[in-house]
């Protein structure tokens, strides 16, 4: 398609259902019809594939323009251009880890017509950007606050890996540090590795001295979130310095809490159930992926209809296609399948030339790429990026004659997150869907499928290096002695079709049997199984399941850890009336973390205290700074078998520990919520709540914050209930997007997307769904065009310019 970026002058569209308003766009080949439903979802009806994806890009950019611009700058390493020297390290990291492969090979991986699809999508984005640059009054408020304009996209922005769920080099460095300090066996007793036991011994050539340095700083920088300061915005809109510092401190505390618990307390759920178990007699599919909450939201609903395409659901707005949803044949969803696709490599370097490293017995030259980075307020920065055979070099230490690089499977062709969903969107059968899954490298996922013919299936995806004789969980020499033996074919990853139980459910826990034939390509790090166990428990209860049951389960606040911990309370004796009252509350509690529950408030604080304090018993002091948290499964194992960590009289010491942490939890709640226990409801602004802040929020005044932010509202649940959210007080992560599909009737599909479909604070769709989500409710995602028209709030056409 030969698409030109120029389009006609924007006109104000007056929507009329008798005579459809039209907008002329030169780039289009044929007429495109757009219907917006009451929830803000665009239903796009095109007559050819190019126009379909052009329009998807155009409308997504219109709805999410500021989000698109920040994404583009993160992807291209151009934030220093608008925010100055403080963003230089991030820009360097983004460019160091940039995909530098061939366009055609990369894009054709995702779909046979991937290059044409991505080009059309980018053309649509740029058509909208061009139009608003010509008429800046149409720009969302963020651009005025920052005094910037959006810039044009390229295909490289779409395939950027900067916001992918990448694994696990930061953990790998910490594991290496811990092993260097306390040894491999002691480390394994603290971490919860399974289903197989990893090799954690460090090679003698890797010293503790190099490991304790900041050797992956560029990686950390490009993976960090963007922070805005008051000086970045127009003076009239700036936050007061004192208020900014207070809010920045709060955000930093939330961020630190999230980082301490992120790996295994944030997660997703999906399940498919056979029609034999459902009220309708057709399979159900449910998915609630959990990520950090944001405004605008991470995901974006859309309906794509053209010859060969009829699919509705959600994905990231900056990526063409749909990653979670259904077409006319089946429905699918995803959760992360923990996969180690990064390794930390440490090299000897030539004492006479720090840009030569030893590999397979010879000195090899690092590849050099010179780069120029624009920096606001100062001259351009000239930067040299170095690469070994394994990947980007993040650290060179001439005093130790060592260099460090990160080997990333996601820098191979096909590593763009979620883009292989394009193939899934057109799947008509389980076999076609499974074949489509074989192209999904990043992130590695549990893909589940349910179709109208009655099939349910599961396929683990992801690019998985094969490591022979080493685990990849600690740093390894880059000398050629620890090479990857290729990648396991995705269709050899765990999978099943129509299991006898009639249920497939995944929640980021290990669901692979120990007899899996390729253990060398299976990870050792998994989420705790509590959410998945609760899901299977509910689905297996023996009743005919309804869509309401699916919704209730997605919003289930039951805590399996509480069911294991609270029975340890009865033998404990307390002296104060307050302690006795709190103990009685928990003994009569149903283990549901309801926002109105005082018992839930007491339990969660107690569990937090247990997890914090048990580190003193289990973690040697010298390693404590590198172990931010211990998985709750391991903690419960120690409490059930106290001899592992509790000394000479383990049962007595364990009981004293539980008493002390319980008392400490009550004291913390007094400080937090006051002396009156009846006011200790779990869900409240001072305890469990949801408060979603715009990226500019700390930098702008209170009036602007009110406009940009959503919340706070009271919430329930926590990390280990199926309705998972952040472990801290703020519900800063969890399911912002949900979908439930009855494959027997697409019109019954339920969904949510908080806080709204639009990223423009002036739009009625900016946070219209926040209260719906906060009340654990859904909207009905219609699929049939006539039904969509009956409730439409906008209906118009894009037509080729005459």
N, C-alpha and C positions, 0 to 999 in steps of 0.2 A: 504494500500500500504506500503510495507517494503522498504523505500527509504534510501539509503546510501548517505552520503554527499560527499564522495570522487568522483572526476571526473578526467578525463584524463587531461594531460597538455594542457594548452591553445595553440591553433594554430592560426596563422594569416589566416583569411578566405579570399580567393580571390573569388569574386562573378562572376559567369558565368551563363548565362541563357541557355546554351546548356547542360552543365553537372553541376548540382547543387553542390556547395560546401557543405561539411558535417562536422559536429562536433559531436564527440561521447561523450555521457554523460551517466554514469552508471545508474543514477537514473531513466531514462526514461524506460517506458514499450514498447512503440512503436514509430515509426517515427513521428516527428512534422515538419511541413513546416511553414516557416516564410517569409512573404513578407513585406518589408518596402516601403511605398509610398513616394512621393517627399516631403511630409510635415513632415515626421518623424514618422508616425503612424505605429506601428507593427500590422500586420494582422496575427493572429496565427491560424493555422489549425492543430488540434490534432485529434487523433483517439479515445481518451478516456478522461474522465473528469480529472483524476489525472494529466495526462501529460499537459492538457490545463492550469491548474492553476499553476503547477510547472513552466511552460514556462512563464506564465504571471509574476510570481514572479522573475524569472531569468532575463527576459528582462527589467522589471521595475527597478530592482536593477542595472543592467548594465547602464541604461540610467540616473539614478538618485542616484548614490551611496552615494554621500556626503549628500544629502537630507535625504536619508534613515538612515545614521549614526547619524545625529543630531536628527532626529525623535526618533530613538531608545534610545539615551541618555536622551532626554526629558522624554520619556515614562518610562524609568527604573530608573530615578533619578541618573544618573551617569555622569553628566556634571562636577561636582567638581573633578572627577578623571582626567580630562584633562585640566580644567581651574582654578582649585584651590579653595581656601576657599570662594571666592566671589559667587560661585554657590551653596554653601552648603544649603542655605535657599530654593532655588528652588528644590534641590534634596529631601530635607525633605518634602516639600509640595507635590511633585510628589508621594512620597512613602506613605505619609499620605492618599492621595486621590486615592490610587491604588485600582483597582477592585481585590477583594480577594476571589471571588466565584469559583465554580466548573467549570472545563474546559468543560466537556461534556455538561452540562446544558447551559452554556454560548454559545458555538459555535453551538449547535443544534438549538438554538433559531433562528439563522439567516437563516438557510436552513436545510432541513432534512439531508443533508450530509455535514453540516457546519464544523464539526470537520475534516473530510477528506479533504475538500476544503482548509481550512486554513492551515492544516498541509502540504498539497502539495505546497501551495503558499510559506510558510516559508521555506520548503525544497529547492525550487527554488532560493529564495533569498540567502540562505546559501550556495548553490552550487556555485553561482557566487562569493560570498564573499570569500569562500575557495580558489577558483581559483586565485583571485587577491592577496590574502595574500601570495600565493605561488609564485606569479610573480608581486611584487609591482610596477614594471614599468608600469603596466596597470592601476594603480590607478589614478583617477582624481587629478588635481593639488592641490586641497584644502588639501588633506591628507599630501602631502609633505610640504605645507606651515605651517601646524599645527604640523607636525611630529607625526602623529597618524596613526593607522590602523583601518579599519572597524572591528566590532565584530559581532558574530553570533546573529541571531534573535531567538525569541520564539513566541509561539502563543499569549503570554501576551502583546507583543509589538503591534501586530495587533489590539487588542481590547482595547488598551489604550484610555482613555477619555481625555488626556491632551490637545488636540487641537480641541476638539469638541466645537460647538457653544452652550455653556452652559448658562443658565439664572437662576437667576438674582441677586445673593446674594450681589454683590458689590453695585448695585442700591438699594437693600433692606436696606443695612446698611445706605446709604446716605439718603434714605427716612426717616428712623428711626431718624437719627440725625436732619434732618430738622423739623420733627414733634415735636421732643423734644424741639426744639428751638423756633418755631413759632406757633405750634398747627396744628391739623389735617385740619381744615377748610381752613386756610390760605394756607397750603401746596397744598390742592386740587385746589385752585384757580390759582396756578402757573403751576402745572403739567397738562398735557393733557391726563387724564385718560378717557377711554371710552371702549366699549359702555355702561358699567355699572359703577356705582359709588362704589369705594372700601371703606372698613372700614380701617381707618388709625390710630385709637386711639391706643396708647401704653398701655400695661398692667402696672399698678402701680408698679409692682415688678421690672420693667426694668428702671434703672436710666439713666439719661443723662450722668453721670460720666462714666459708663461702655461703652456707645455708642460712646463717643468721643475718646476712646482709639483705638489702632490699633489691632482690635480683630479678623481680618481674614487675617493676614499677610501671613500664609502659603498658603492660597488659592490664594492670589494675586501673590505670588512668582512663583507658578507652572504654572500659566496662562500667565506669562510675556514672551516676546520674548527674544531670546538668543542674547547677545551682545559680540562681540569679541574686544579685545584690541590689540594694536600693540605688546605688549610683548608676546602675544599668538602665533605669527607667527615667522618664521625664520628671523633673523636679517637683512639679505640682502633684504627682501621683506617688511620690516616694513614702515609704514607711519611716517613722521616726527611728533614730538609731537605737534608742533604748528598747523600743518595742521589737525592732528587728532582732536584736541580740537575744531577747527573751524567746522569741519564736524560733530563731535558728537553733538555740540550745535545745528546745523541745523537739524539733525535727531531728537534730543530731542524736538525741537519746532514743527516739523512735527508730532511727536508722540503725543505730548500734544494736538495739534489741532485736531488730529484724535480721541483722547480719549474724548475730549470735545463734539464732534459731532457724535461719532461712533454709539451710540445706534439706532438713528432714521434717520441718514443721509446716512448710508451705507445700502444697501439692494439689493434685486434681483428682477427680473421680469420673469414671465412666462405667457404664454397664449396658449389656444387652440381655434381654430375657426372651426365651422362646414363647411363641404363641400359645403353647400348651399351658403356660403359667399365667396368661393375661386374660383379662375380662373380654377383650375384643377378639381374641383368638389369633391375633397377629403379633409378631415380635415388637417389643419396645426398644428404643435406644435413648439413653439419657447421658448427658455429658455436662459437667461443670468444671472447666479448667480454672485453676487458681493461680493468679499472678498478683503482683503488686497493683493496688488500686491507683487509679489516676483520673484526672479530669483534664481533657476528655479521656474517655476510657480507652484501654488498649485495643479492644475489638470493636467491630463495626459490622452490623447486619446489612445484607444486600440480597436482592433477588435478580439473577441473571437469566435472561431468556433470549435465545436466538437459535437458528438451525444448529442442532447438535448440542445445545446447552439449555437446561432448565433446572436450576439449582438455587436453593435458598439456604442461608445460614450466616455464619460469622467468620471473620478472619481479621487480620490486621489491615487497617485501611490502606496502608502503603504497598500492599501486595495484591496483584490481580488474582481473581478466583475466590474460592471459599474453602477454608480449612476444616470447618465443622458444620455439618448440616445434612440436607437430604436433597435428592433429585426425585424423579418420578419412579425410581426403581428401589432405592435403598437409602439408609441413613447411616452416618458414621460419626465417630467422635474420637478424642485422643486424650491421653495422659502421658506424662514423661516416663519412659523406660530407661532407668538409670544406666548410662553407658559412658565409659571412660574413653574419650576420643582425643585426649591431649596427653602429652608427656613432657616432662621437664628434663632437658638435656644439658649436661655440664661437660665442658671440653677443656683440655689442655691447650693453651695457645703458645705460639712461638715467642720466646723471650725477645727475639730480635724484630718481631713483626706481630703486633697485637691483633691484626686482622687475618692471621693464618691460624687454623685450628687443626689438631691431629685427628685424622679419621682413617681407619683401616691402615694404620702404619705410615701414613704420609701426611705432610703438611698441605692443607688445602686453603685456597684463598676464599675468604668470605665474599659473597656477591654484594656489590655496592649499588644502591640507588640513591641518587642525590635529589633532594626535594626543596621546594620553596614554600614557606608558610607565611601568609599575610597575618600581621598582628596589629590590632588597633592601637594607634598612638605611638607606634615605633616602627623602625625599618623591618622589612621582611626578614624572616629567619631562614637561614640555609641549614638544612638538616641532612645528615647522612644516615640512611637505613642500611643495616647489614643483615645478611641471611646466610645460614649454613645449609647443608643438604637436608636438614630436618625442618628448618623454618626460621622465623624472625628471631634475631639476636636481641635480647632484652638487657644484657649486662656484660660489660667487659671489665675485668679487674687485672690491671697490669702488675699490681703488687703481688698477687697470688698466681699470676699467669693462668687465669681461668676466664672462660666465657660461658654464657648461659643463653640457650635458645628454647623456644617452645615449639614442639612439633604438634601441629593442629590438623586433624583429619578434615576439619570443616573448611580448610583452605583448598581442599581438592575440588575439582569440578563437581557441582551438585550440592554444595554446602549452604546455599541460601535457605534460611528457615521458612518452612511451610510452602514454598513455591511449588513443590511437587504435588501439592493438593490439586493443581490444575488437572492432572490425570485422574485423580479420584473423583472429581466433580462430574466426569462423564461415564463413570463405571455403571454398568447395568447388571452385573452379576458378581457373586463373591469372587469368582476366578479373575474377573477384570479388576476388581478392587484390590485383590491381593497383588496382582501384577503391578498396579499403580503404586502400591506401597513400596515396592522394591526400588523405587526412585527417591524415596524419602530419607535423605541422609541426616538432616539436622532439623529440629532436635530428634533424638531417638525417642520413639513413642510406642505406646500400646494403642494401636488402631483397632477399634471395634466396628463391626458392621452388622446391620440387620436389614433384611429385605422383605418385600411383599410375598415372596415365594416361601417364606418361613425359615430362611437360613439366618443363623447368627454365627459370627466368627471373630477371631482375634489374630492379629499379626503384629509382632514386635518389629519395629523398623529401626533404622539408624546405621550410620557407618561405624563399624566396630573393628578396630585393629586387632589382629591376632598376635598375641605376645607369647613366645615360647620360652618358658623358664624364668620369667619375671612377671610381676603383677602390674607394673605401671603406676602403683600407688605412691612410690617414692622416686626421687630423682635418680636418673641413670646416666652413665657415661655416654657421651656422644661419639665415642671412638669406633663405633661399628659393632660393638660386642652385644648390644641389646636392640637389635633392629626389629621393626614390625615385619611380620610374615604376611603382608598383604591385608586384605579386609575380608571378613566373613560375608558371603553372599546374604543379602537381607532375607531372602526366602528360606534360608537355613536358620534364621532366628526363631525363637519360640512362637508357636502358632497353634490354633485349634479351630475346628469347624463343628458346629452342632454338638457340643459336649452333652453327655447323658444327663447332667444336672439341669440342663436348660438355662444355665446362667454363665455369663462371663462378666467379671467385675474386676477392675483394676483401680488402685489408688496410689500408684508409685511405689508400692511395696513389691518385694520379690514374689512373683507368681509362677516361677519356673521350677520344675522338679529337679532334684539333685542328680537324676540320671540324664540330664540334658547332655547331648553328645559333644558339645563344643564349649566346655567350661572356660577355655582360655580366651574366649571372646565375650564372656559374661562378666558384668561388674560385680563388685563386692559391697557397694554402698547402696542402701535402699532406705526408703522411708519406713517408719514404724508401721506395722500392719493394722493399727487400730481402726482406721477409717474403712479399709477394705474388709476387715473382719465384721464390722458393724453392718456394712452394706450387704454382705453375703448372709448374715444372720437374718436381716429383715426380708431379703428377697426369698429366702428359703423357708419362710414361716408356714408355708402350706396353704395360703389363701390365693384366690384369683386376684392378680394384681391389677390395679387401675392406674390411670394417669395421675390421679390425686395421690396415690401411694408413691409414685415416682417423685412427685413434687415434695411430698412430706419427707422423703428420704434425702433428697438434695438439701433440704433445710433441717435435717435431723441434728439435734444438739446433744445426743447421748454420748457420754464419755465412758469408754471401756476402761481406761486407766483408773477412773474413779471407782468403777466396780471392783477393781483389784486392790486399790489402796484403802478405801473406806473400811472394809472388813478388818483391817489391821488396828482400827481405833478402839473397839470394845475392851481389850485387855488393858488399855492405858488408863492411868488414874490422873485426874486433874484436881487442883485444889480450889481454884476460883470459880465463882458461880458463872461468870462469863464463859470460861472454858468448858464447863459442864454443859451449859446451854448450847454452845456451838457443837459440841460432840453429839448431843442428842439430835440436833438438827440434821447433821450428816448421817447419823444412823437411821433416820427415818426418811431419807431423801431418795429420789428415784434416779439419781445420776444424770439428770437432764440439766444442761447448762442454760436454762431459760433466763431471759433477761430480767424477769421479775423475782428470781430466786435468790434468797439470802444464803441458803446452803451452797448454791453454786459459787457465790462470791467467796465464801470461806474456803471451799475446796480448791478453787483455782489458785488463791493466794498460798494455800498450804503446798500445793504441788510445785508452785514456783520456788518456794523456800526450800523444799526438799531438793529440787534440781540444783539450786545454787549452792546449798550447804554440803551436799554429798561430794562435791568436787574436792573438799578439804580432806576427805577420807580416801578418795580414789586416785587423785592426781598428784604426783610428786610436784613439789613447789617449783622446781626449775622448769617444768614443762607447762605450768598453768596458763601462762600468757598465750600459748599457742593452741589451747583447747578451750574454745569459747563455751561449748555446752556438751553435755553427754546425752545421747539418745535415751528417751524415756524407757524404751524396752530394756536397755541395759540397767537403768536405775531400778526398775521393778524386779529385775532378776536378782540384783544385789539385796534388795529388801526381802525377797522371798528366801534367798540363801545367804544370810548375813555373814557367814563364815568367810566369804570371799574378800570382804573389806573391813569388817567391824571388830577385828582384834580378838582378845583372849576370851571374852564372854560375849559372843556375837549377838545372841538374842537380846540380852539385857542392854547392850550398847545400841543395838538397832532400835529398841523400844524407847530408850532415852532420846535418841536422835529424833524419832517421830514426835515425841512429846515436845521437845524443844522447838522443832520447826512449826508444830501446830500453834504453840504459844506465840512464837515469833510472827506467824501469819496473822493472828488476832491483833497483835500490837500494831502491825503494819496497816491493818484495816481501820483501827482506831485513828491512826494518824491521817489516813487517807479520807475516811468517810465520817469520822466522829464517833462519840461514845455509844450512841443509840444503835444497837444491832439491828433493830427493825428498819433502819434506813440504809442497810447495807445491800440493797438490791444489786445484783451483778451488772445489769445493763443500765448505765447512766453516764453522763458526761465525764464524771470523775473516775469512772472505772471502765467497763467494756462499752465502747461506742464506735461509731463510724464517722470519720471526719476526713473527707477527701479534699486535698488541697491542690490547687493549681500550681504549676511550677513557679509562677511569678508571685505566689502568695506572700512569702516572707518579705519580698522587696517592695510591696505596694501598701498603700494606706488601708485603713480599716474599711472604708467605703468600697474600695476596689476588691478587697478580700471577700466582702459580703457578696459581691457580684460574681466573683470567680469561683468560690469554693462551694462545696456541698456538705451539709451537716453542721454540728455533730448530731447524731441520733443514737439512741440506746440500741445495743445489739446483744446477742447471746452467742453461745458456742465458743470454740477455740480451735487450736491447731489440730487436735486429735479427734474432733467430732466430724462426722461426714460433712456438715456445713462448716467447713474449715475456714479459719481466718487467722490473722497474725496472732502470735503468742502473747504479745503485749496488750496494753489497754486499747490502743487504737486498732480498729479493724482495717489495717492498712494493706491487707492482702486477702485473697480469697476469690470467690466466684463472682466476678463482675458480670460475666456472661454465662447464661445457662440455656440449655435446650433439652426438650423432651419430645420424642416423636413416637406416635403410634403408626407403624408402617401400613396399617389397614386404612387410615384416613389422614392424609396429609393436612387437612384443614384443622385437625385437632392439635397441631404442633404448638407447644408452649415455649416461650422464651423470655429472656430479660437481658438488658444491657445497661448497666448503671455507670454514670448518672444519666446518660442520654446518648443519642446518635450523633448529635452535632458537637463540634468543638468551638463553635462561635458563641460567646457569652450573650450575644443579642438574639440568638435563635430560641424559639419556643421549645426546641428539642435539645437544649443544652443540658438541663438537669430535670427534665420532666419525668424520667423513669426512676429517679433516686428514691422517692417515697414508696413507689411500687416495690422496688428491690428491698428497701429497708423493712417492709412488712412481709417479706418472703413471698411475694406474689409474682405473677407472670402476665404477659400479654399473649394473645393468640396470633401466631405468625401464619397468615393465610397464604395459600399457594395458587388457588384458582383465580384467574384474572377477573372473572365476573364478580366474585365475592370481594376481591380487593377493591374493585371500582366502587362497590356499594358503600364502602367506608372511607374512600379516598379523601385526603385533605388538599392534595395538589395533583393536577393532571395536565400534562403539557407535552409538546413535541419539540425535538431538535430536528432541524431539517438542513440539508445541504444548501449552502448559499447559492443563489441563482447567478 
